[in-house]
Amino acid sequence: MLVVNADTGLLDHGGERDGVIVLLHGLMGRGRTWRRQIPWLRRHGRVFTYDAAWHGALGYAGNDTVLAAPDAPVSTDAAVSTERFVADLAEILTWIDRGPAVLIGHSMGGLHAWCAAAQYPELVSAVVVEDMAPDFRGRDTGDWQPWFGSWPERFADRAEVEAMMGAVAGRYFWEAFDDGRLHGDLEVWAAVADEWCRRDFWSQWQAVTAPTLLLHAEHGVTPAGQMRRMASLNDHAQYLRIDGAGHLAHDHTPDVYRGAVEAFLSGL
């Protein structure tokens, strides 16, 4: 596997039919955390993953082709903002240049997906948003930062991560880490989340005209009622609550997640 752009780690996983699917990870995630969903998504289009700004470099183990991403779209001296992430995504979609893409986003990735669909409708054919809402104002990231700060400099193995975080989240973070170490800066990640505590994204959501599937994890992080309200405010959206699912619904309840997404894609 040839790495041509270590900043974004844009990967082409191939596909069995025409159309582009781009998978967008959540805060503190990585493109490679989608590895369990990629095989079945290939049946619906050509699948791409990448690492968002400030989320590490490529380390995917496999035989996929790594593509040359846009020239240096990631720079740690740029402002931390949703607009910055969306601009990066638009560059990547333009570079792929295979027509409008289906954007499938988890958490932060879901926000970036619908903001990109609102700002660049010509680049987006459909959107899947997993456990993300437009308005977290009034919340504070200060409560969770000390816990993250208590992590060791390096986790010895996956078992150590799972012992601290549980099986599903532990596996997710272990896959994102670089040899057991953080793949980014906690202060930068906190700044990303702090922006969500200061502003809302209702106007961007209401501007989306692409078909959208909203997947609400019963035990996720979204404020009560917001994802259902999103559906009521946008005629292009459909809503599904995934009972029993945590924030990582695609890994907590993979069969339900797969069924919902495949039904949505098949109906486009």
Residue frames relative to the residue before (quaternion, step in Angstrom):
aa qw qx qy qz dx dy dz
M 1.0000 0.0000 0.0000 0.0000 0.00 0.00 0.00
L 0.2408 -0.7936 0.5498 0.1001 3.55 -0.74 1.10
V 0.2263 -0.7624 0.5941 0.1204 3.57 -0.80 1.05
V 0.0898 -0.8232 0.5594 0.0373 3.57 -0.53 1.15
N 0.7911 0.1042 -0.0746 0.5981 3.59 1.15 -0.42
A 0.2111 -0.8290 0.5095 0.0922 3.54 -0.12 1.32
D 0.5482 0.6268 -0.4038 0.3788 3.62 1.19 -0.29
T 0.8036 0.2505 -0.1298 0.5240 3.59 0.78 -0.97
G 0.2284 -0.7896 0.5376 0.1878 3.60 1.07 -0.59
L 0.1756 0.8087 -0.5417 0.1473 3.58 0.98 0.79
L 0.0683 -0.8195 0.5687 -0.0201 3.56 -0.68 1.16
D 0.2300 -0.7283 0.6309 0.1363 3.52 -1.08 0.85
H 0.1671 -0.8231 0.5397 0.0570 3.58 -0.45 1.25
G 0.5148 -0.6533 0.4154 0.3683 3.58 1.26 0.03
G 0.0499 -0.7955 0.6033 0.0269 3.54 -1.32 0.00
E 0.5022 -0.6828 0.4629 0.2593 3.53 -1.29 0.44
R 0.7856 0.1868 -0.1261 0.5763 3.60 1.22 -0.03
D 0.6547 -0.5070 0.3786 0.4134 3.55 -1.29 0.22
G 0.6104 0.5377 -0.4245 0.3975 3.53 -1.28 0.40
V 0.3060 -0.7616 0.5541 0.1391 3.54 -1.14 0.74
I 0.0764 -0.7535 0.6519 0.0379 3.55 -1.10 0.83
V 0.0735 -0.7881 0.6109 0.0199 3.57 -0.76 1.05
L 0.2359 -0.7850 0.5644 0.0976 3.56 -0.76 1.12
L 0.1379 -0.8065 0.5745 0.0190 3.56 -0.79 1.11
H 0.3118 -0.7861 0.5100 0.1574 3.56 -0.54 1.19
G 0.5572 -0.6137 0.4558 0.3242 3.53 -1.34 0.23
L 0.7227 -0.3925 0.3288 0.4643 3.53 -1.36 -0.01
M 0.8234 0.1450 -0.1798 0.5183 3.55 -0.93 1.05
G 0.5450 0.6107 -0.4053 0.4071 3.56 1.25 0.29
R 0.2888 -0.7217 0.6029 0.1796 3.54 -1.29 -0.44
G 0.6265 -0.5492 0.3806 0.4013 3.58 -1.08 0.50
R 0.6823 0.5264 -0.2966 0.4116 3.56 0.96 -0.82
T 0.5371 0.6189 -0.4173 0.3929 3.62 1.20 -0.14
W 0.5967 0.5579 -0.3591 0.4514 3.62 1.29 -0.08
R 0.3568 0.7995 -0.4574 0.1558 3.61 1.19 -0.09
R 0.6621 0.5080 -0.3280 0.4428 3.63 1.05 -0.59
Q 0.6897 0.4673 -0.2810 0.4764 3.59 1.16 -0.48
I 0.5491 0.6637 -0.3904 0.3250 3.58 1.12 -0.61
P 0.6583 0.5338 -0.3605 0.3896 3.69 0.73 -0.85
W 0.7395 0.3909 -0.2617 0.4815 3.63 0.80 -0.86
L 0.6088 0.5450 -0.3683 0.4435 3.60 1.12 -0.46
R 0.5417 0.6227 -0.3987 0.3997 3.60 1.15 -0.49
R 0.6041 0.5758 -0.3547 0.4215 3.59 1.13 -0.56
H 0.7346 0.4251 -0.2157 0.4827 3.57 1.23 -0.48
G 0.7989 -0.1453 0.0988 0.5752 3.59 1.23 -0.05
R 0.6128 -0.5245 0.4348 0.4004 3.53 -1.35 -0.01
V 0.2365 -0.8324 0.4961 0.0717 3.56 -0.47 1.27
F 0.0737 -0.7803 0.6210 0.0060 3.53 -1.02 0.96
T 0.0462 -0.7570 0.6494 0.0565 3.55 -1.22 0.60
Y 0.0444 0.7749 -0.6304 -0.0129 3.55 -1.30 0.33
D 0.4803 -0.6322 0.5220 0.3115 3.55 -1.33 0.26
A 0.4178 -0.7033 0.5173 0.2515 3.57 -0.78 1.02
A 0.6917 -0.4562 0.3462 0.4400 3.58 -1.26 0.35
W 0.8411 0.1669 -0.1624 0.4883 3.56 -1.14 0.83
H 0.6343 0.5117 -0.3386 0.4703 3.56 1.18 0.51
G 0.7626 -0.4545 0.2097 0.4097 3.53 0.80 1.05
A 0.4811 -0.6425 0.5228 0.2871 3.51 -1.37 -0.11
L 0.7162 -0.4740 0.3098 0.4080 3.52 -1.33 0.25
G 0.1385 0.7764 -0.6098 0.0790 3.53 -1.08 0.78
Y 0.3150 0.7841 -0.4849 0.2256 3.57 1.20 0.47
A 0.2530 -0.7669 0.5731 0.1395 3.57 -0.89 0.94
G 0.4801 0.6493 -0.4733 0.3520 3.56 -0.44 1.15
N 0.5666 -0.6144 0.4384 0.3305 3.53 -1.29 -0.17
D 0.3756 0.7488 -0.4748 0.2699 3.56 1.24 0.33
T 0.4915 -0.6444 0.5032 0.2999 3.54 -1.27 0.46
V 0.2559 -0.7528 0.5878 0.1497 3.57 -0.87 0.95
L 0.2696 -0.8015 0.5194 0.1230 3.55 -0.68 1.12
A 0.5082 -0.6077 0.5081 0.3381 3.53 -1.22 0.50
A 0.2616 -0.7919 0.5361 0.1306 3.56 -0.42 1.21
P 0.7108 -0.4113 0.3123 0.4775 3.63 -1.23 0.07
D 0.6343 -0.5690 0.3592 0.3805 3.56 -1.08 0.67
A 0.8588 -0.2093 0.1096 0.4546 3.54 -0.72 1.21
P 0.1389 0.8189 -0.5493 0.0912 3.64 0.63 0.99
V 0.7087 0.4200 -0.2529 0.5073 3.58 1.22 -0.32
S 0.1395 0.7761 -0.6003 0.1336 3.56 -0.75 1.08
T 0.4141 -0.7577 0.4483 0.2313 3.56 -0.63 1.11
D 0.6338 0.5203 -0.3661 0.4400 3.61 1.17 -0.06
A 0.5114 0.6285 -0.4291 0.3992 3.59 1.26 0.08
A 0.6233 -0.5541 0.3975 0.3828 3.55 -1.22 0.50
V 0.3926 -0.6850 0.5612 0.2483 3.54 -1.07 0.80
S 0.3193 0.7359 -0.5388 0.2573 3.57 -0.40 1.19
T 0.6192 -0.5305 0.4205 0.3978 3.54 -1.24 0.41
E 0.6224 0.5539 -0.3430 0.4337 3.58 0.99 -0.79
R 0.6260 0.5389 -0.3340 0.4541 3.57 1.05 -0.74
F 0.6627 0.4950 -0.3042 0.4725 3.59 0.92 -0.90
V 0.6628 0.5107 -0.3052 0.4547 3.57 0.96 -0.88
A 0.6270 0.5264 -0.3362 0.4656 3.58 1.02 -0.74
D 0.6241 0.5269 -0.3321 0.4717 3.59 1.01 -0.78
L 0.6599 0.5135 -0.3031 0.4571 3.56 0.91 -0.95
A 0.6459 0.5170 -0.3226 0.4599 3.58 0.94 -0.85
E 0.6282 0.5276 -0.3333 0.4647 3.60 1.02 -0.76
I 0.6685 0.5017 -0.3028 0.4579 3.55 0.93 -0.89
L 0.6503 0.5066 -0.3180 0.4683 3.60 0.95 -0.84
T 0.6444 0.5118 -0.3157 0.4724 3.57 1.03 -0.80
W 0.6579 0.5100 -0.3083 0.4604 3.56 0.99 -0.82
I 0.6229 0.5336 -0.3467 0.4550 3.61 0.95 -0.81
D 0.0530 -0.8817 0.4680 0.0276 3.54 1.16 -0.80
R 0.4859 0.6354 -0.4604 0.3850 3.57 0.80 1.03
G 0.7044 -0.4357 0.2555 0.4988 3.55 1.14 0.61
P 0.7288 -0.4126 0.2934 0.4609 3.58 -1.27 0.10
A 0.2866 -0.7903 0.5299 0.1122 3.55 -0.99 0.93
V 0.4123 -0.6152 0.6012 0.3001 3.50 -1.36 0.40
L 0.1601 -0.7827 0.5971 0.0728 3.58 -0.78 1.05
I 0.0678 -0.7818 0.6198 0.0028 3.56 -0.75 1.10
G 0.0316 0.8490 -0.5206 0.0848 3.55 -0.33 1.26
H 0.2395 -0.7356 0.6173 0.1429 3.51 -1.12 0.79
S 0.8560 -0.0120 -0.0016 0.5168 3.59 -0.91 0.94
M 0.8246 0.0925 -0.0280 0.5574 3.61 -0.54 -1.12
G 0.6468 0.5284 -0.3162 0.4500 3.57 0.98 -0.80
G 0.6196 0.5359 -0.3408 0.4613 3.58 1.11 -0.62
L 0.6255 0.5266 -0.3249 0.4753 3.57 1.05 -0.80
H 0.6775 0.4825 -0.2967 0.4693 3.57 0.86 -0.92
A 0.6188 0.5528 -0.3460 0.4378 3.58 1.05 -0.70
W 0.7352 0.4064 -0.2741 0.4681 3.60 0.73 -0.92
C 0.6073 0.5320 -0.3667 0.4623 3.61 1.10 -0.52
A 0.6369 0.5047 -0.3261 0.4830 3.59 1.07 -0.72
A 0.6424 0.5222 -0.3238 0.4580 3.59 0.98 -0.80
A 0.6564 0.5031 -0.3082 0.4702 3.58 1.09 -0.71
Q 0.7510 0.4170 -0.2176 0.4634 3.57 0.89 -0.95
Y 0.7947 0.1737 -0.0668 0.5778 3.58 1.09 -0.75
P 0.0479 -0.8556 0.5141 0.0363 3.61 0.61 1.05
E 0.6145 0.5664 -0.3502 0.4230 3.59 1.14 -0.53
L 0.6861 0.4832 -0.2751 0.4692 3.59 1.25 -0.37
V 0.7505 0.3830 -0.1716 0.5105 3.59 1.23 -0.39
S 0.2244 -0.7977 0.5497 0.1056 3.57 -0.78 1.05
A 0.7869 -0.0851 0.0801 0.6059 3.58 1.12 -0.61
V 0.2181 -0.7792 0.5815 0.0851 3.56 -1.26 0.50
V 0.0941 -0.7278 0.6738 0.0863 3.54 -1.24 0.68
V 0.0930 -0.7890 0.6072 0.0126 3.58 -0.76 1.11
E 0.1032 -0.8047 0.5843 0.0183 3.56 -0.66 1.15
D 0.8700 -0.1596 0.0628 0.4623 3.52 -0.71 1.24
M 0.5393 0.5516 -0.4606 0.4391 3.54 0.58 1.23
A 0.1467 -0.7969 0.5846 0.0412 3.57 -1.04 0.83
P 0.5851 -0.6341 0.3851 0.3274 3.60 -1.17 0.43
D 0.8213 0.2596 -0.0823 0.5012 3.60 1.06 -0.55
F 0.0483 0.7889 -0.6066 0.0860 3.55 -0.43 1.31
R 0.2740 0.7945 -0.5076 0.1899 3.58 1.20 0.34
G 0.7437 0.3732 -0.3007 0.4660 3.52 -1.06 0.85
R 0.6060 0.5255 -0.3635 0.4737 3.57 1.24 -0.22
D 0.2470 -0.7672 0.5819 0.1081 3.54 -1.29 0.38
T 0.3593 -0.7505 0.5166 0.2020 3.57 -0.87 0.95
G 0.4624 0.7293 -0.4235 0.2738 3.57 1.25 -0.24
D 0.6201 0.5809 -0.3477 0.3963 3.58 1.09 -0.63
W 0.7573 0.3940 -0.2277 0.4685 3.58 0.98 -0.76
Q 0.5321 0.6609 -0.4138 0.3299 3.60 1.13 -0.38
P 0.6471 0.5098 -0.3591 0.4387 3.67 0.87 -0.70
W 0.6264 0.5344 -0.3492 0.4474 3.58 1.05 -0.71
F 0.6608 0.4807 -0.3124 0.4844 3.57 0.91 -0.85
G 0.6477 0.5338 -0.3174 0.4413 3.56 1.04 -0.73
S 0.6361 0.5415 -0.3235 0.4445 3.57 1.23 -0.42
W 0.4662 0.6827 -0.4540 0.3324 3.59 1.21 -0.12
P 0.5317 -0.6059 0.4669 0.3636 3.60 -1.09 0.54
E 0.6409 -0.5175 0.3892 0.4123 3.55 -1.21 0.37
R 0.7865 -0.0093 0.0132 0.6174 3.55 1.13 -0.68
F 0.3319 -0.7057 0.5903 0.2082 3.56 -0.98 0.91
A 0.5052 -0.6908 0.4315 0.2853 3.55 -0.89 0.96
D 0.7909 -0.1223 0.1218 0.5872 3.57 0.98 -0.84
R 0.7240 -0.4324 0.3109 0.4385 3.54 -1.31 0.10
A 0.6141 0.5700 -0.3522 0.4170 3.59 1.00 -0.76
E 0.6427 0.5199 -0.3263 0.4586 3.59 1.02 -0.76
V 0.6473 0.5047 -0.3177 0.4747 3.59 1.01 -0.79
E 0.6736 0.4969 -0.2988 0.4583 3.59 0.92 -0.90
A 0.6084 0.5533 -0.3567 0.4432 3.60 1.06 -0.65
M 0.7006 0.4483 -0.2641 0.4883 3.60 1.09 -0.69
M 0.8288 0.2869 -0.0909 0.4717 3.59 0.88 -0.95
G 0.5511 -0.5699 0.4210 0.4407 3.57 1.20 -0.32
A 0.6922 -0.5315 0.3027 0.3831 3.55 -1.23 0.52
V 0.7216 0.4531 -0.2760 0.4449 3.60 0.75 -1.00
A 0.7072 0.4338 -0.2679 0.4897 3.60 0.76 -1.00
G 0.6245 0.5539 -0.3417 0.4317 3.58 1.02 -0.74
R 0.6534 0.4959 -0.3105 0.4803 3.55 0.95 -0.86
Y 0.6329 0.5508 -0.3228 0.4380 3.59 0.97 -0.89
F 0.7145 0.4370 -0.2688 0.4757 3.58 0.80 -0.98
W 0.6163 0.5450 -0.3595 0.4403 3.59 0.98 -0.74
E 0.6549 0.5064 -0.3101 0.4675 3.58 1.02 -0.76
A 0.6805 0.4870 -0.2876 0.4659 3.58 1.09 -0.68
F 0.6040 0.5982 -0.3537 0.3901 3.58 1.08 -0.72
D 0.3677 -0.6614 0.5971 0.2662 3.52 -1.38 0.27
D 0.8090 -0.2189 0.0991 0.5365 3.55 -0.24 1.31
G 0.7643 -0.3916 0.1916 0.4753 3.57 0.89 0.97
R 0.6568 0.4976 -0.3050 0.4775 3.59 1.28 -0.10
L 0.6416 -0.5202 0.4051 0.3919 3.54 -1.25 0.54
H 0.3027 -0.7678 0.5471 0.1394 3.56 -1.01 0.87
G 0.7675 0.1970 -0.1505 0.5912 3.56 1.22 0.52
D 0.5767 -0.5912 0.4566 0.3308 3.52 -1.38 -0.10
L 0.4623 -0.7085 0.4583 0.2725 3.59 -0.68 1.09
E 0.6362 0.5309 -0.3414 0.4438 3.60 1.01 -0.69
V 0.6445 0.4985 -0.3228 0.4816 3.58 1.01 -0.74
W 0.6499 0.5093 -0.3195 0.4649 3.58 0.92 -0.86
A 0.6306 0.5210 -0.3294 0.4715 3.58 1.04 -0.74
A 0.6318 0.5304 -0.3314 0.4578 3.58 1.05 -0.74
V 0.6052 0.5434 -0.3522 0.4630 3.58 1.07 -0.70
A 0.7048 0.4545 -0.2639 0.4766 3.58 0.84 -0.98
D 0.6061 0.5694 -0.3558 0.4265 3.59 1.06 -0.70
E 0.5957 0.5625 -0.3711 0.4371 3.59 1.06 -0.66
W 0.6519 0.5176 -0.3166 0.4549 3.59 1.01 -0.80
C 0.6470 0.5219 -0.3154 0.4578 3.59 1.16 -0.54
R 0.7129 0.4614 -0.2397 0.4705 3.59 1.25 -0.37
R 0.8077 0.1776 -0.0670 0.5582 3.61 1.12 -0.54
D 0.3075 -0.7326 0.5655 0.2213 3.54 -1.23 0.27
F 0.3235 -0.7516 0.5543 0.1525 3.54 -1.30 0.38
W 0.2224 0.8014 -0.5220 0.1894 3.58 1.09 0.70
S 0.6646 0.5114 -0.3301 0.4334 3.61 0.86 -0.85
Q 0.6344 0.5120 -0.3363 0.4715 3.58 1.00 -0.75
W 0.6479 0.5218 -0.3245 0.4501 3.57 0.94 -0.85
Q 0.7045 0.4738 -0.2793 0.4484 3.59 0.83 -0.90
A 0.6282 0.5323 -0.3327 0.4597 3.59 1.27 -0.28
V 0.5197 0.6511 -0.4161 0.3645 3.61 1.24 -0.20
T 0.1200 -0.8027 0.5825 0.0434 3.56 -0.84 1.02
A 0.5367 0.6136 -0.4109 0.4082 3.60 1.24 -0.10
P 0.5748 -0.5554 0.4510 0.3971 3.61 -1.10 0.53
T 0.0429 -0.8225 0.5660 -0.0362 3.57 -0.83 1.00
L 0.1973 -0.7440 0.6285 0.1116 3.53 -1.09 0.84
L 0.1612 -0.7803 0.6013 0.0603 3.55 -0.77 1.11
L 0.0801 -0.8026 0.5911 0.0031 3.56 -0.62 1.17
H 0.1219 -0.8203 0.5589 0.0010 3.53 -0.41 1.32
A 0.2770 -0.7620 0.5659 0.1497 3.57 -0.59 1.16
E 0.5121 -0.6785 0.4288 0.3057 3.58 -0.72 1.06
H 0.7845 0.2356 -0.1177 0.5615 3.58 0.97 -0.84
G 0.3356 0.7670 -0.4787 0.2645 3.58 1.06 0.77
V 0.6717 -0.5345 0.3737 0.3515 3.54 -1.26 -0.45
T 0.5322 0.6649 -0.4116 0.3245 3.61 1.17 -0.21
P 0.5585 -0.5981 0.4509 0.3565 3.61 -1.09 0.68
A 0.6369 -0.5834 0.3520 0.3608 3.54 -1.03 0.86
G 0.8563 0.1944 -0.1587 0.4514 3.52 -0.99 0.95
Q 0.5370 0.6769 -0.4089 0.2938 3.60 1.13 -0.36
M 0.6846 0.4790 -0.3173 0.4486 3.59 0.84 -0.83
R 0.6168 0.5158 -0.3467 0.4830 3.58 1.08 -0.62
R 0.6387 0.5140 -0.3237 0.4723 3.58 1.04 -0.77
M 0.5746 0.5783 -0.3762 0.4404 3.59 1.05 -0.70
A 0.6736 0.4992 -0.2971 0.4570 3.57 0.87 -0.93
S 0.6700 0.5104 -0.3049 0.4446 3.58 1.00 -0.79
L 0.7070 0.4648 -0.2540 0.4685 3.59 1.18 -0.54
N 0.7592 0.2969 -0.1687 0.5540 3.59 1.23 -0.17
D 0.3648 -0.7757 0.4809 0.1842 3.55 -0.48 1.22
H 0.6457 0.5296 -0.3180 0.4489 3.58 1.23 -0.30
A 0.6514 0.5485 -0.2944 0.4339 3.59 1.28 -0.11
Q 0.1163 -0.7355 0.6593 0.1040 3.51 -1.30 0.53
Y 0.2722 -0.7936 0.5382 0.0802 3.53 -1.05 0.88
L 0.0398 0.7720 -0.6340 0.0195 3.54 -1.12 0.75
R 0.2209 -0.7346 0.6238 0.1500 3.55 -0.92 0.93
I 0.2408 -0.7624 0.5870 0.1276 3.55 -0.88 0.99
D 0.2978 -0.7910 0.5124 0.1519 3.55 -0.21 1.29
G 0.8203 0.2542 -0.2071 0.4685 3.53 -1.04 0.86
A 0.5835 0.6105 -0.3689 0.3881 3.58 1.25 -0.20
G 0.3360 -0.6873 0.6033 0.2252 3.52 -1.23 0.62
H 0.7932 -0.3285 0.2159 0.4650 3.53 -1.34 -0.09
L 0.7053 0.3808 -0.2421 0.5467 3.59 1.07 -0.72
A 0.0606 -0.8577 0.5097 0.0280 3.56 0.71 1.10
H 0.6431 0.5458 -0.3400 0.4158 3.59 0.97 -0.78
D 0.7241 0.3577 -0.2370 0.5399 3.59 1.24 -0.35
H 0.6176 0.5422 -0.3519 0.4481 3.62 1.11 -0.58
T 0.7950 0.0685 0.0064 0.6027 3.56 0.90 -0.97
P 0.0726 -0.8730 0.4794 0.0528 3.60 0.65 1.10
D 0.6549 0.5210 -0.3359 0.4323 3.61 0.96 -0.73
V 0.6550 0.4931 -0.3110 0.4807 3.58 0.99 -0.83
Y 0.6362 0.5262 -0.3202 0.4645 3.56 0.96 -0.88
R 0.6713 0.4981 -0.3040 0.4570 3.58 0.82 -0.97
G 0.6575 0.5242 -0.3171 0.4386 3.57 0.87 -0.92
A 0.6725 0.4994 -0.2955 0.4593 3.57 0.94 -0.90
V 0.6950 0.4689 -0.2838 0.4654 3.57 0.87 -0.94
E 0.6617 0.4961 -0.3274 0.4570 3.61 0.90 -0.79
A 0.6298 0.5201 -0.3401 0.4660 3.60 1.00 -0.72
F 0.6424 0.5216 -0.3114 0.4672 3.57 1.01 -0.84
L 0.6876 0.4807 -0.2881 0.4616 3.59 0.81 -0.99
S 0.6568 0.5195 -0.3135 0.4476 3.57 0.99 -0.80
G 0.6971 0.4861 -0.2660 0.4550 3.56 1.15 -0.58
L 0.5042 0.6680 -0.4245 0.3455 3.58 1.25 -0.13
